[in-house]
C-alpha cells in the first residue's frame, strides 16, 4: 500500500492491534498491556473463537500445584522428554525447553487472570473427564512406547467449570481484558494489512456500527452459530450466509493504526474447504472442529505481507471411542481386517495411524466388552458425551453371531479379520505381550459371541463423527513470534500466535496442547511487540 493511503485518517490508533479474540489473542493483548502498551483487539464475531467452544484444557506440567496435590511428581525435563516424542521436531529443542520450563509460570499467570483449576484426578482413561475431575492424562503418557521414554504424569489441566469448560476458560481471559481496560471491537472483519516501507503499520476492513440493530442481530446469530457447525452443520451454513450478508450490506470501512505491531490470532483454516482440499484432502471426510471463523483468514493476511507457511498438511483428527475405557479392549482393523495400531493410544494418534489406511477403521469387540461398556458408560461419560456414545453403542454398530458374518456386514475382508482376531485372542489368552504394546489389563480376548463392530472411519455415518482441526500456519521466529518470509527474515511489525502460526502442536496433538500453545505464543508475541519502538 502506498504511503499516501497510510497518511489517511484512522478510526483508532494504538501501539498494538490484535486480530482475533480467542485464547491466543487475549493472551497477546494481556501480555502487551502488562508491558505498558495500548492495545486494540478486533474480532470478526463476538469473541471466544475455538477456545470458548473447546474443552478448556491446557497442557501444563513440570510440577504444578495440582499435580503435586494429586500425588504426582513432574519436572520440566520429564515433560520435555515426553513432548519430544509427540512434537517430532515441530519446534526446536530450545523452544521446547522454554515452554516446559515456563509451564508452571504460564499456569500461575492464568490463575492471576482469574482462571480456576482443580487437582481432582480422573482415575480412568478418557477423552475428556466428567465434572467430577479436572486433572487427567490427556495424551499418550501411560502408553508403553511413551512411558519408557518419559515418566508419566497427568498434565491435562481442565479449567474448572460445568459441562465443557471452554466458556469458563475464555470467560476468565475476557474478564481480565475488560478489567485492564483493553479496547475490544467485535463484529469487525480485518481484510487487509497496511504496509509502509515494508513494515506492517495497521489494518483495515469492515465493521458493524456498535449498538445498531443489525449489530445486535449479528451478535445473536453468531452466538447461536458457535456450536452449530459441530452439531447441526446445515443450520450453521444458513446462519453463516446470513451473517456474511449483514456484514456486506451494513458494515462500514474501518482502519486502525498499530504503532508497534499487529498480532494475527484468528484461528486455523478447517472451515475453508478449498484450503483443506489443497493441503490434506483426506480430512474433508471429517467434521470441522472449531468455529466458522477458522477459515484461514488470518493466515492469508500474513501471506499477503509475504509470510511463509509451515505444516499446512498437518491435521488433528479426533478418533475417540472412549469413554467408556473398556472399549480400548477392542481391536481396530482396516478394510483388509488387519490391525491398525494399539487401541489405547490417544484419539488423535489413532487418527494419524488411520491416514495410511485411507481413513477407514472398524473397532471390533465381543459380547462381554459390549455389556461392560453399556454398564460403565453412565459412570465415565459426561452428559454431552452420552449424546454421541449412547446412539453409537445401542444403534450405530454392526452385530453378528460370527466374525465372518460381522466382516461381511462391515465391508471388511473375512479372512483377514479371522486371522487378526485369532492372533490377538491367542496372545491375550496365554498372557503373551501384545505386539503393539497394549497394557495387559486391556489386552483381553474378544472371543465371546455375538460380536460387534463400530465404524470409526473419518467419514463414519453410524458411529461418533471424526472431528478434525488444522495444526499448521504462518512460520514465525520462535524467540519473538514475528512472521517470517521464505528467506527466513522477519516481517517488521507482524506477529502470529495460536493456530495462525506453526507452533508446538503443528506436527502432532494431544489434548490441551493447542491452548497451551495459544498461551505460550500469545504471550511471546505480545511481550515482544510491546518492546518495539512506536
C-alpha positions in Angstrom: 0.0 0.0 0.0 1.4 3.5 -0.9 2.3 6.0 1.7 -0.4 8.4 0.7 -3.0 5.9 1.8 -1.1 5.4 5.1 -1.5 9.1 5.9 -5.3 8.9 5.7 -7.4 9.3 8.9 -7.6 6.4 11.3 -10.6 5.1 13.3 -8.2 4.0 16.1 -4.6 4.5 16.9 -2.8 2.2 19.4 0.5 0.6 20.0 -0.7 -3.0 19.1 -3.6 -4.3 17.1 -4.6 -7.9 17.8 -6.7 -9.7 15.2 -8.8 -12.3 16.8 -10.2 -12.6 20.3 -9.7 -16.2 21.4 -7.1 -17.5 23.8 -4.1 -16.5 21.7 -5.4 -13.0 21.0 -6.4 -12.4 24.6 -3.1 -13.6 26.0 -1.2 -11.4 23.5 -3.2 -8.4 24.4 -2.9 -9.0 28.2 0.9 -9.5 28.0 1.3 -6.4 25.8 -0.8 -4.3 28.1 1.2 -5.6 31.1 4.3 -4.2 29.4 2.7 -0.8 29.1 1.4 -0.9 25.5 -2.0 0.4 24.4 -3.9 -2.5 22.7 -6.9 -2.9 20.5 -8.5 -6.3 19.9 -10.6 -6.8 16.7 -12.8 -9.8 16.3 -14.9 -10.9 13.3 -17.7 -12.1 15.6 -18.3 -11.8 19.3 -15.0 -13.2 20.7 -14.2 -16.5 22.2 -13.3 -18.3 19.0 -12.5 -22.0 19.1 -11.3 -21.6 22.7 -14.8 -20.9 24.0 -16.1 -23.9 22.1 -13.4 -26.2 23.4 -13.0 -28.3 26.5 -10.9 -25.6 28.1 -7.9 -27.8 28.8 -4.3 -26.6 29.0 -1.4 -29.0 28.8 0.8 -28.0 31.7 3.4 -29.7 33.9 6.9 -29.6 35.3 5.5 -29.8 38.9 2.2 -27.8 39.0 0.5 -27.4 42.4 -2.4 -29.6 41.0 0.0 -32.4 40.0 1.5 -32.3 43.5 -1.9 -32.3 45.2 -2.8 -35.4 43.2 0.3 -37.2 44.3 2.4 -36.9 41.2 5.9 -35.5 40.8 6.8 -34.0 37.5 9.8 -31.9 36.2 10.3 -29.8 33.1 12.8 -32.4 32.0 10.3 -35.2 32.1 7.7 -33.1 30.4 10.2 -32.2 27.6 11.1 -35.9 27.2 7.5 -36.9 26.7 6.7 -34.0 24.4 9.7 -34.6 22.3 8.1 -37.9 21.3 4.9 -36.2 20.4 6.1 -33.0 18.8 8.6 -34.8 16.5 10.6 -31.7 15.7 7.8 -29.2 15.3 9.8 -26.7 17.2 13.5 -26.5 18.2 14.7 -28.2 21.4 15.4 -24.7 22.8 11.8 -23.6 22.3 10.5 -26.8 23.8 12.7 -26.3 26.9 11.4 -22.7 27.3 7.8 -24.0 27.0 8.3 -26.7 29.6 10.4 -24.6 32.0 7.8 -21.9 31.8 4.7 -24.1 32.0 4.1 -23.7 35.8 4.5 -19.9 35.4 2.0 -19.8 32.5 -0.5 -21.7 34.6 0.1 -19.3 37.5 -0.3 -16.4 35.2 -3.7 -17.8 34.0 -4.7 -18.1 37.7 -3.8 -14.4 38.2 -6.1 -13.7 35.3 -8.9 -15.3 37.3 -8.9 -18.8 35.8 -9.8 -21.6 38.3 -8.2 -25.1 38.2 -8.6 -28.2 40.4 -6.5 -31.2 41.4 -9.2 -33.9 41.3 -7.6 -36.6 39.2 -9.6 -38.8 36.7 -9.0 -42.4 37.6 -9.8 -43.9 34.2 -8.7 -43.3 30.6 -11.0 -40.8 28.9 -11.1 -38.3 26.1 -12.5 -35.7 28.5 -13.3 -36.0 32.2 -16.7 -35.5 33.8 -17.4 -32.7 36.2 -16.0 -34.8 39.0 -12.5 -34.4 37.7 -10.3 -31.6 36.4 -6.8 -33.2 36.0 -6.2 -36.2 33.7 -3.7 -38.0 31.5 -4.7 -36.1 28.3 -2.3 -37.8 25.9 -0.3 -41.0 25.5 1.7 -40.6 28.7 0.7 -44.0 30.0 1.0 -46.0 26.8 4.0 -48.4 26.7 6.0 -46.7 23.9 5.8 -43.3 25.6 6.2 -44.3 29.3 9.5 -46.0 28.5 10.8 -42.7 27.3 9.4 -40.4 30.0 8.0 -40.8 33.5 4.2 -40.5 33.1 2.4 -37.6 34.8 -1.1 -36.1 34.3 -0.8 -32.8 32.5 -4.3 -32.1 31.2 -5.4 -29.2 33.4 -9.1 -28.6 32.8 -10.4 -25.1 33.8 -13.0 -25.6 36.5 -16.5 -25.2 35.1 -19.6 -27.2 34.5 -20.1 -29.1 31.2 -17.5 -28.2 28.7 -15.0 -25.8 30.3 -14.1 -23.7 27.2 -16.6 -20.9 28.2 -15.0 -20.8 31.7 -11.5 -20.7 30.2 -12.2 -17.9 27.8 -14.5 -16.1 30.2 -11.7 -15.6 32.7 -9.5 -14.1 29.9 -12.3 -11.9 28.6 -12.9 -10.6 32.2 -9.2 -9.9 32.6 -9.1 -8.0 29.3 -12.0 -5.9 30.5 -10.5 -5.3 33.9 -7.4 -3.9 32.4 -9.2 -1.5 30.1 -8.0 -3.1 26.9 -10.1 -1.9 23.9 -12.2 -4.6 22.1 -14.2 -4.0 19.0 -16.2 -7.1 17.8 -18.1 -7.6 14.6 -15.1 -6.2 12.7 -13.6 -8.2 9.8 -10.0 -7.3 9.0 -9.5 -7.6 5.3 -6.1 -6.1 4.6 -2.8 -5.2 6.3 -1.5 -1.7 5.9 2.2 -1.7 5.0 4.5 1.3 4.9 8.1 0.9 3.6 8.0 -2.9 4.3 6.6 -2.7 7.8 3.1 -3.5 8.9 1.6 -0.4 10.5 -2.1 -1.1 10.7 -5.2 -2.9 9.4 -8.3 -2.1 7.5 -11.6 -3.8 6.9 -15.3 -3.6 7.7 -17.1 -3.1 11.0 -20.7 -3.1 12.1 -21.6 0.1 14.0 -21.7 -0.8 17.7 -25.2 -0.6 19.1 -27.0 -0.8 15.8 -29.9 -3.1 15.2 -28.0 -5.1 12.7 -25.1 -5.4 15.1 -27.5 -6.9 17.7 -28.9 -9.4 15.2 -25.4 -10.3 14.0 -24.3 -10.9 17.6 -27.3 -13.1 18.4 -26.8 -15.2 15.3 -23.1 -15.6 15.8 -23.6 -16.8 19.3 -26.1 -19.4 18.0 -23.5 -20.4 15.4 -20.8 -21.2 18.0 -21.8 -24.8 18.4 -24.0 -25.3 15.2 -21.0 -26.2 12.9 -20.3 -29.2 15.1 -23.8 -30.4 15.9 -26.0 -29.1 13.1 -23.8 -28.3 10.0 -26.7 -27.4 7.6 -28.1 -24.9 10.1 -24.6 -23.4 10.5 -24.2 -22.9 6.8 -27.5 -21.0 6.7 -26.5 -18.8 9.6 -23.1 -18.1 8.1 -24.7 -16.9 4.9 -26.9 -14.5 6.8 -24.0 -13.2 8.8 -22.0 -12.6 5.6 -25.0 -10.8 4.1 -25.3 -8.5 7.1 -21.6 -7.7 7.1 -21.6 -7.0 3.3 -24.6 -4.6 3.4 -24.5 -2.9 6.8 -20.8 -2.7 7.9 -18.6 0.4 7.4 -15.0 0.8 6.5 -12.7 0.6 9.5 -9.0 1.4 9.8 -6.7 1.0 12.9 -3.1 2.1 13.2 -0.6 -0.1 15.0 2.4 1.9 16.1 4.4 -1.2 17.3 2.8 -4.2 15.6 -0.1 -6.3 14.5 -0.6 -9.8 16.1 -2.6 -12.3 14.0 -4.5 -14.7 16.2 -7.6 -15.5 14.1 -7.5 -19.3 14.2 -6.9 -22.2 11.8 -8.5 -23.0 8.4 -10.5 -26.2 8.9 -13.7 -24.4 7.7 -12.1 -23.4 4.4 -12.8 -26.4 2.2 -10.6 -25.1 -0.6 -7.6 -24.8 1.7 -8.2 -28.2 3.3 -8.6 -29.8 -0.1 -5.3 -28.2 -1.2 -3.3 -29.3 1.8 -4.9 -32.5 3.1 -7.9 -33.6 1.1 -8.5 -36.8 3.2 -9.6 -34.6 6.1 -12.5 -33.3 4.0 -14.2 -36.5 5.2 -14.0 -35.3 8.8 -16.3 -32.9 10.6 -14.6 -29.5 11.1 -13.7 -28.7 14.7 -13.8 -25.1 15.8 -15.9 -22.2 14.6 -16.7 -20.8 11.1 -14.1 -18.1 11.8 -11.5 -20.8 11.4 -11.4 -20.2 7.6 -7.8 -19.3 7.2 -8.4 -15.5 7.0 -5.6 -14.7 9.4 -3.1 -17.0 7.7 -4.0 -15.4 4.3 -3.4 -11.9 5.8 0.1 -13.0 6.8 0.7 -14.4 3.4 -0.4 -11.2 1.8 2.5 -9.5 3.5 5.0 -12.1 2.3 4.7 -14.5 5.2 5.8 -18.1 4.7 3.7 -21.1 6.0 4.6 -24.4 7.5 3.0 -27.7 8.4 -0.1 -26.8 6.4 -0.7 -30.5 5.7 -0.8 -31.4 9.3 -4.2 -32.0 10.9 -5.5 -33.5 14.1 -8.3 -36.0 13.6 -10.2 -36.9 16.7 -10.9 -40.6 16.6 -12.1 -41.1 20.1 -14.0 -44.3 21.3 -13.5 -43.7 25.0 -15.3 -43.2 27.3 -16.0 -45.9 28.4 -12.4 -47.0 28.9 -13.3 -50.7 28.4 -13.6 -50.1 24.6 -9.8 -50.0 24.4 -10.0 -53.8 24.7 -11.4 -53.9 21.2 -9.4 -54.5 18.0 -9.1 -51.7 15.4 -8.9 -53.0 11.9 -8.8 -51.7 8.3 -10.7 -52.9 5.3 -8.3 -55.9 5.0 -9.1 -56.9 8.5 -5.6 -56.0 9.6 -4.9 -54.4 13.0 -4.1 -50.7 12.7 -2.5 -49.7 16.0 -2.5 -50.0 19.8 -6.1 -49.2 20.6 -5.3 -47.4 23.9 -3.5 -44.6 22.0 -4.8 -41.1 22.3 -7.5 -40.4 19.7 -5.5 -38.0 17.5 -2.7 -40.6 17.4 -5.1 -43.2 16.3 -6.3 -40.9 13.5 -2.7 -40.4 12.5 -2.3 -44.2 12.1 -5.6 -44.3 10.1 -4.3 -42.0 7.4 -2.2 -44.8 5.9 -5.4 -46.8 5.6 -7.5 -44.2 3.8 -9.2 -43.0 7.0 -11.2 -46.3 7.3 -11.3 -48.3 10.5 -13.6 -50.6 12.5 -13.4 -51.3 16.2 -14.3 -55.0 16.8 -15.2 -56.4 20.2 -17.3 -59.2 21.8 -20.3 -59.5 24.0 -18.5 -59.2 27.3 -16.8 -56.0 26.3 -20.1 -54.6 24.9 -22.0 -55.4 28.1 -19.4 -53.8 30.3 -19.3 -50.7 28.1 -23.0 -50.3 28.5 -22.7 -50.6 32.2 -19.8 -48.2 32.6 -20.8 -45.5 30.2 -23.1 -43.6 32.6 -20.3 -43.5 35.2 -17.5 -42.4 32.9 -19.1 -40.2 30.3 -20.2 -36.6 30.6 -23.7 -35.7 29.5 -22.6 -34.3 26.2 -20.5 -37.4 25.5 -23.6 -39.6 26.3 -25.4 -37.9 23.4 -22.9 -39.4 21.0 -21.9 -42.6 22.7 -25.4 -44.0 23.6 -26.7 -43.9 20.0 -23.4 -45.4 18.8 -23.4 -48.3 21.2 -27.2 -49.0 21.0 -27.9 -48.3 17.4 -24.8 -47.4 15.4 -23.0 -50.7 15.3 -22.8 -53.9 13.3 -23.7 -57.2 15.2 -23.3 -60.8 14.2 -23.0 -64.3 15.7 -19.7 -65.0 13.9 -16.7 -62.9 13.0 -17.1 -63.9 9.3 -20.7 -62.5 9.3 -19.6 -59.4 11.1 -16.9 -58.8 8.5 -19.4 -59.1 5.7 -21.7 -56.5 7.4 -18.8 -54.1 7.9 -17.2 -54.5 4.5 -14.1 -56.0 6.0 -12.2 -58.9 4.4 -13.4 -62.0 6.4 -10.1 -64.0 6.1 -8.1 -61.0 7.3 -10.3 -60.4 10.2 -10.4 -64.0 11.3 -6.6 -64.2 11.2 -6.2 -61.0 13.1 -8.6 -61.9 15.8 -7.2 -65.4 16.1 -3.7 -64.0 16.7 -5.0 -61.3 19.1 -7.1 -63.7 21.2 -4.3 -66.3 21.2 -1.8 -63.9 22.6 -4.2 -62.4 25.1 -5.5 -65.7 26.4 -2.0 -67.1 27.0 -0.7 -63.9 28.7 1.8 -63.1 25.9 2.7 -59.4 25.5 0.7 -57.5 22.9 3.0 -57.0 19.9 1.6 -53.4 19.6 2.2 -52.7 23.3 -1.3 -52.7 24.8 -1.3 -52.8 28.6 -2.1 -56.3 30.0 -5.3 -55.1 31.7 -6.7 -54.1 28.4 -5.2 -56.9 26.3 -8.3 -59.1 26.9 -9.5 -61.9 24.5 -12.6 -60.9 22.4 -14.0 -64.3 21.6 -17.5 -64.5 23.1 -20.3 -64.1 20.5 -22.1 -62.2 19.4 -19.5 -59.8 18.0 -19.8 -56.0 17.5 -18.1 -53.5 15.2 -18.3 -49.8 15.4 -17.4 -47.7 12.3 -14.5 -45.4 13.4 -13.8 -44.1 9.9 -13.2 -40.4 9.1 -16.5 -40.5 7.1 -18.4 -42.6 9.7 -22.2 -42.2 9.4 -23.2 -44.7 12.1 -20.6 -44.0 14.7 -19.2 -41.0 16.5 -18.2 -38.4 13.9 -14.5 -37.9 13.5 -13.8 -34.2 14.0 -10.6 -32.5 12.8 -8.7 -29.3 13.3 -5.7 -27.8 11.4 -2.3 -27.6 13.0 -0.1 -25.6 10.6 0.1 -21.9 9.9 2.5 -19.0 9.4 6.2 -19.6 10.0 7.3 -17.5 13.0 10.6 -16.7 14.8 10.4 -19.0 17.8 12.0 -16.4 20.0 9.8 -13.5 19.2 6.7 -14.7 17.3 7.4 -12.4 14.3 6.1 -13.8 11.0 8.9 -14.9 8.7 9.4 -14.6 4.9 10.5 -17.5 2.7 14.1 -16.4 3.2 13.8 -16.5 7.0 13.8 -12.8 7.6 11.2 -11.3 9.8 8.4 -9.0 8.6 8.6 -5.8 10.6 5.5 -5.2 12.8 3.8 -8.5 12.1 3.3 -11.4 14.6 1.3 -14.6 14.6 0.1 -16.8 17.5 -2.2 -19.7 18.2 -3.4 -21.7 15.2 -2.5 -18.7 12.9 1.1 -19.8 13.5 3.1 -23.0 13.2 4.0 -24.0 16.7 4.2 -26.6 19.5 1.4 -28.8 18.2 1.9 -28.4 14.5 3.2 -31.9 13.9 1.1 -33.8 16.4 -1.5 -33.0 19.0 -2.6 -34.1 22.5 -5.5 -32.6 24.4 -4.6 -29.2 25.9 -1.5 -28.6 23.8 -3.2 -26.2 21.4 -4.5 -23.9 24.2 -1.1 -24.2 25.9 0.5 -23.1 22.6 -2.0 -20.2 22.4 -0.9 -19.0 25.9 2.8 -19.5 25.1 2.8 -18.0 21.7 0.3 -15.3 22.5 2.3 -14.0 25.5 5.5 -14.3 23.4 4.2 -12.1 20.6 2.6 -9.6 23.0 5.7 -9.1 25.0 8.0 -8.7 22.0 5.6 -6.3 20.2 5.3 -4.2 23.3 9.0 -3.6 23.5 9.3 -2.2 19.9 9.6 1.5 19.2 6.4 3.1 18.0 
